[in-house]
Structures are given as C-alpha cells and as structure tokens.
C-alpha cells in the first residue's frame, strides 16, 4: 500500500537532518518513494510504500520526534494520479 505522511515542521534543522536518513535507513519493508518539502521549510509531504500505515507511522514518528507534527493517510490508488509502480517482491532496489 501507499501511505502519505504530511509533516508540519517545527524544527527545520532537526527535521531535515533525519529526512535523508529516513529513506536510506528504512526497514526492509518500508520504502520512501517521494519527499516534497515546501520552499519555506515549514511543511513536507512524503509518499511511502509499506504493508501498513502503522508501520510507516511508527517508523517516522520515532525518527522525527518533536521536530514536527505528523499526519498519515492511505492513498486511494484507484483514484490517484502519478503513483509509481509497486516494487516487485524480491526486486533489487
């Protein structure tokens, strides 16, 4: 499934210091697909692929901590536009 993480950034230095690490150091079943920060650094939207919304929430909330307030929702892929193809099981990333 695809999950959107919407971040209201409270501490930009702390948030952006973990942003790259979040995608590169994610657990094997969590894949960062897109990271779209606002120009002013006050918010960001991320697209993740994982087995559940809760996996993404637990992972990101533990990394971001007090640097931002996070909201999550599952993407309705039947209505979405521009969602990347899912990773095939066992594919090399």
N, C-alpha and C positions, 0 to 999 in steps of 0.2 A: 504494500500500500504506500501511497504518498502522503506525507504529513507536511503541513505548513507550520513553521514556527515564526511567530511575529514578536519582535523584541522592541520594547521601549527602553532605550539605553539611558542609564542613569550615570554611569562612569565609563566614558568612552575609552580611556586608556586601558582599563581592566578588561572591558568587553572585547575590544579589538585585539588585545594580546592573546586571548583564548580562541578567537574566531577561526583562525587558520588551523590551530591545533585541533579544534573540534572536528573538522572534516578529515584531517590527515590521521588523527589518532582515534577515530571512531571504532567501536566494537565491530567485529566482522559482519554482523547482521544489520548494521546501520550505515547508510551511505548518504553523504551530503551531495546534493545534485546542483543546487544554486544558492548563492549568497548575494543578496541585493541590499546593500546599505544605502540609506538616504545620504545626499550630499552633505547635509549638516551634521551627520553622525548621531542624530537623535533617535533613529529607529532603523530596523533592518527586518527583512523578510527572508526566510530560508526555506528551501524545498529539500526534504529528506525522503529517503526510501527505506522502509523498515517493515517488520512484521506487525508492529502495532504502534499506535500513538503513544502509549505509555512508555515504551522502550525509548522513544525519542525524547519524551518529557523528562524521564529520569536521567538520561544521559546529559542533556543540555542544562537542565536546572542545576545539576551537580557542578558543572563547569562554570556557568555564568554567575551563580551565587547572587550577591547583592548588586552586581554590575548592571542588571537590567530586570525588567518585569516581562515575563514571557506568557504568550497565549498560543494555543495549538488547535489545529483542526485537521481532520482527514479530508483529503482532496476528493471531490466527486469527479473521477476520471472520465465518466461518460459525458460530462459537460465541459471539462477542462480543454484549453487550447494550448498547445506547445509543451505538453508534458513529455519528457524524454521516455524512450522505451525502457521498460524494466530491465534490470540486469538478469541475465540467464543464470540459473543455478549452476554453480561451478565455474562460471566465466572468470577470466582474469580481468582485474580492474586496472 
